[in-house]
Amino acid sequence: MHDLLKEMGQQIVRHECPQEPGRRSRLFHHEDVFHVLKNNTGTDAIEGIVLQDLPHMKKIRSLNAEAFSKMRELRLLKISVLLQMETKK
């Protein structure tokens, strides 16, 4: 049930502004976050960003950090990365 509520909430937020993720209150999907940071389209509307378990986190290094300056209402920034340890042979 919890997953269904979470998914429903995320869909509601996506409908706030379907064409421009930078005008939504929360960003959950990595494509939306990358779009906002790459194109510098963050706005005061963004209150939370969550990036979880992304296998391609290297993309973040090439994104525009200036986009955060437009997110004056940002209260939550959660980035979690799954690290893989190399084993010695």
N, C-alpha and C positions, 0 to 999 in steps of 0.2 A: 504493500500500500504506500509506503514511504516513497519509493521510487516513482510511483504514478503521480503523487502530489508534486514531487520535484520536477518531473517532466512537464506536468501541466503548468506549473509556475514559469518554467523556462519558455514554454510556448506563448504564454501571455505576454512576457517581456519581449519576445521576438516580434509580436504583433504591434508593439508600441510604435515602431518605425521599421517596417520590413526592408526598406531599401537602403537605409543608412544606419548601420549599427552604432555609430558614434552618438546618436540621439536617444539611445535606449538607456534605461536606468542601470541595467546589469548586463555584463558580457560573460557568457559561459562557454561558448563554442570557440575553439581556437581560431577558426577561419575569421570570425568576427573581430577577435582581439587583434590578429595580425593585420586585418584590413585597417582598423582604426589607428594602430601604431605606425604602420607603414605609410599611410596616406595622411597622417597628422590630422585626423578628423574627430578627435576627442572633443567633448563638450561638457558643460556644467551638468548635463543630465546624467552622466555616468557616476554612479555611486559605488559600484562594485565590479571587480574583475576577478575571475577564477580561472586559472589554467592548471589542469591536473594531468599527470602521467602522460606527457607528450613525448613520443619517440623522436620527434624532430625539433627539439628545443633550440638547436643551433640557429634556427631562423631568427630568434629573438635578438641575437647580436647585431644583425643588420637592420634592425628596426629603428624608427625615429623616436628617441626618448623625449623630444620636445612635445610630443602629443600629450604627455602627462601634465604639462603646464596649463593646458586648457581644461583639465578635469578638476576643477576647484572643489567639487563636492565628493570626490573620491574618498570613501571611508574604508573600503576593503580591497586589498590587493593580495590575492593568495596564489602563489606559484608553487606547485609541488612537482618534483621530478623523480622519476624512478631511476636510480643509478644501478648499473650492472658492474659487479666486481669481476675482474679478470682472475682466473685461477692459474697458479703456477704449475707447470708440468715437470 
